[in-house]
Amino acid sequence: MGRLAVRLGSAVSAVVCAVAGVAAVAQGAAAATAAPVTIPALQRWTPGTGAFTFGMDSRVVARTGDQRQAAAVLAADLRALTGVPISSWVGVQIRPGDIELRIGPAEGGSEGYRVVVGASLVVQGGTHAGVFNGTRTVLQWLRQGWTVPAGTAADWPVYPERGLLVDVGRQFFSVEWLRARIRELSYLKLNLLHLHLSDRFGFRLAGETHPEIVSPQHYTKREIADLIAYAASYGVRIMPEIDFPGHADAILVSHPELKLVSRTGVVDHGAIDLSKPAAYDLIADVMGEFLPLFPDPQWHVGADEYVTNYDDYPQLAAYAKVHYGANATGKDTYYGFINWANGIVRAAGKTARIANDGLKPGGATIAVDSDIIVDHWSQNGFAGFPWSGDAYTGKQLIAAGHRVVNASFTPTYYTTGGPAAMFNAPPSAMYDLWHPDVFVDGSRLDSTERAANLGSKVSLWCDDPNAATEAELATVLHPRLRVLAQLTWGSPKPLLYSAFLPVMHTVGAAPA
């Protein structure tokens, strides 16, 4: 029995050694052909022979002048990253060690790009956005080392919108903090910064039409214009949101006569009474002043968390019967406001967006315009969030003609303070359990519906503006933005968050 055990042990050891040897050879071969690490991961990598080496003589070269700005931004980022005094050029002859940017065929639509790695490195995209995305991949590679294995990357996103919402209405954030978030978004190929500019504790835009509503901590028009230009240079849009008719506390402090009052005399300090013509005058003034400030093609009206029981506000029903017909209800006044605001946005050449929680079956004689994009965040009948009960699902909104954004409050929200904070999901749950086509109401889009889903975003809500510092919230966002970038890009990824952690460490943070 002892000899048998020894023989079996020797045989097993031999097998183990043989398997280990084969595994080592396979691992070495895999390492030679594996795609260089990025976040999000590349859609496709074809290995080549040789390598690209970045050095003191490297240059960033724009093939033509229309890529001049992208070349300048990449050169500046590389200077910050490497300390090499690299400069950008236009139209010069390429030499080994150079990085060339050019327009040319690439897969994956307007944001797709191709990077060919050889003695020089060529970034090619069908549009400026594609070329710029390619530069972010190059930046991540060179952060890991100055030598990149030869090959060809073909890369593109599955979802066109990938971003971050920052609630500056409740908690004021410095311009420099916002600039740093723009650099982080860009580094991860996230393309949208959604600024929630008004809420309970502040109206953050300085204006001339209604200076009485502007909070002491605010952004000047020059600061906003400069921030928009800065974001554009990094391939990031800034979409504004001025929230009406709810969440208007900071505005209504100076206009108490417009606060919504229930039939029993209860005052809602954050809701505007849509039965009063002066409310529309105020809203039109605010929208009219700030619509031209933001060049983004979308304008977020908000329209969330307004009224849960319209029977408590008979004045809304009375207004509706005058404006929408004898059978109209208080809910028609709310829907009518959304369509009225949509008309203002459309007249400015833009597309309106709203939150989904107020869109529910029944109770109205008119419908919300189907050309409005809907951010779907709320869960049907979720306890503690009365606004969310019975809201339309993502699938139902798409069937009604809307495009949607999956803004599921769990796992994409992070809230500071208040009851909502208990539902902050860890980034591991977001990575392991969620998908951008799975909405918080439980609906999952099929292949015919996916085109109507623009994507998703991480939302930073500051219910308690004193709960965390800017630095602490930057730390909170760090892993969440990386998870979102991977999931919304839609490329092959490590199976579990535990395997994604070393990738995050390797790719690191944006320069500067």
WOJO-V132465 format. One record per helix or strand. SS is the DSSP state (h for helix, s for strand). FROM is the first residue (numbers start at 1). LEN is the number of residues. If there is no record, write none. Layout:
ss->SS from->FROM len->LEN
ss->SS from->FROM len->LEN
This chain:
ss->h from->2 len->32
ss->s from->44 len->10
ss->s from->60 len->3
ss->h from->65 len->18
ss->s from->88 len->3
ss->s from->99 len->5
ss->h from->109 len->3
ss->s from->113 len->5
ss->s from->121 len->5
ss->h from->128 len->17
ss->s from->147 len->9
ss->s from->161 len->7
ss->h from->175 len->13
ss->s from->192 len->5
ss->s from->198 len->2
ss->s from->202 len->2
ss->s from->205 len->1
ss->h from->211 len->3
ss->s from->219 len->1
ss->h from->221 len->13
ss->s from->237 len->8
ss->h from->249 len->4
ss->h from->256 len->3
ss->s from->259 len->3
ss->s from->267 len->6
ss->h from->277 len->17
ss->s from->298 len->5
ss->h from->310 len->3
ss->h from->314 len->11
ss->h from->330 len->18
ss->s from->351 len->5
ss->s from->360 len->1
ss->s from->373 len->4
ss->h from->386 len->3
ss->s from->391 len->1
ss->h from->394 len->6
ss->s from->404 len->3
ss->h from->409 len->4
ss->s from->413 len->3
ss->h from->419 len->5
ss->h from->427 len->7
ss->s from->438 len->1
ss->s from->444 len->1
ss->h from->450 len->3
ss->s from->453 len->9
ss->h from->470 len->20
ss->h from->497 len->11
